[in-house]
Amino acid sequence: MDCKVATANHWSKIAIGAATEVHRLKGAGLLESIYEKCLARELQLREVPTVRQFQIRFEYLLLKPFPSFCYLIYFWRNNRRIGRGF
């Protein structure tokens, strides 16, 4: 398996596992801000360094660029910090 694919799979499993655990414990119907705080804590417990509400700009179809926010997970490769957002 390609190294980049393996790394992406590794971090995807951690992120999905953390989100699943939050949903399992808190259930449905809460505000997004509550889920965000819970997910941040769950990722912290899994020792995943993150940055909350990292602003990015992107375009969608014919919409002009607009700011949006995402999580950023940092991981290390060859002693360099590499960021991946979702």
C-alpha positions as CSV (number, residue, x, y, z in Angstrom):
1,M,0.0,0.0,0.0
2,D,1.2,3.5,-0.8
3,C,2.7,5.3,2.2
4,K,0.4,8.4,1.7
5,V,-2.7,6.2,1.5
6,A,-1.7,4.3,4.6
7,T,-1.1,7.6,6.5
8,A,-4.5,8.9,5.3
9,N,-6.2,5.7,6.4
10,H,-4.5,5.8,9.8
11,W,-5.7,9.4,10.5
12,S,-9.1,8.8,9.0
13,K,-9.7,5.8,11.4
14,I,-8.7,7.9,14.4
15,A,-10.9,10.9,13.4
16,I,-13.9,8.7,12.5
17,G,-13.4,6.7,15.7
18,A,-13.4,9.9,17.8
19,A,-16.5,11.2,16.1
20,T,-18.3,7.9,16.5
21,E,-17.4,7.8,20.2
22,V,-18.8,11.4,20.7
23,H,-22.0,10.4,19.0
24,R,-22.3,7.2,21.0
25,L,-21.9,9.0,24.3
26,K,-23.9,12.2,23.5
27,G,-26.5,11.0,21.0
28,A,-28.2,13.1,18.4
29,G,-29.8,16.5,18.6
30,L,-27.2,18.7,20.2
31,L,-25.8,22.0,18.9
32,E,-22.8,21.7,16.5
33,S,-20.7,23.8,19.0
34,I,-21.2,21.1,21.7
35,Y,-20.2,18.3,19.3
36,E,-17.1,20.4,18.4
37,K,-16.0,20.7,22.0
38,C,-16.6,17.0,22.6
39,L,-14.7,16.1,19.4
40,A,-11.8,18.3,20.4
41,R,-11.6,16.6,23.8
42,E,-11.9,13.1,22.3
43,L,-9.0,13.9,19.9
44,Q,-7.0,15.3,22.8
45,L,-7.5,12.0,24.7
46,R,-6.3,10.1,21.7
47,E,-3.2,12.4,21.7
48,V,-4.0,14.0,18.3
49,P,-2.8,17.6,18.2
50,T,-5.5,19.7,16.6
51,V,-6.3,23.3,15.9
52,R,-10.0,24.2,16.2
53,Q,-11.8,26.6,13.8
54,F,-8.9,27.0,11.4
55,Q,-10.1,29.4,8.7
56,I,-9.7,28.4,5.0
57,R,-11.0,30.0,1.8
58,F,-12.4,27.9,-1.0
59,E,-14.8,28.0,-3.9
60,Y,-17.8,25.8,-4.5
61,L,-19.4,25.6,-8.0
62,L,-20.0,29.3,-9.0
63,L,-19.9,30.8,-5.5
64,K,-17.2,33.3,-4.9
65,P,-14.4,32.3,-2.5
66,F,-15.7,32.4,1.0
67,P,-14.2,31.8,4.4
68,S,-15.0,28.5,6.1
69,F,-13.6,26.7,9.1
70,C,-12.2,23.3,9.6
71,Y,-10.2,21.2,12.0
72,L,-6.5,20.8,11.4
73,I,-4.7,17.7,12.6
74,Y,-1.0,17.9,12.8
75,F,1.2,14.9,12.4
76,W,4.9,14.4,12.0
77,R,6.9,13.0,9.1
78,N,10.7,13.0,9.1
79,N,10.8,15.5,12.0
80,R,8.6,18.0,10.2
81,R,5.1,19.0,11.1
82,I,2.6,18.3,8.3
83,G,-1.0,19.6,8.6
84,R,-4.1,18.0,7.2
85,G,-7.5,19.6,7.5
86,F,-11.0,18.2,7.5
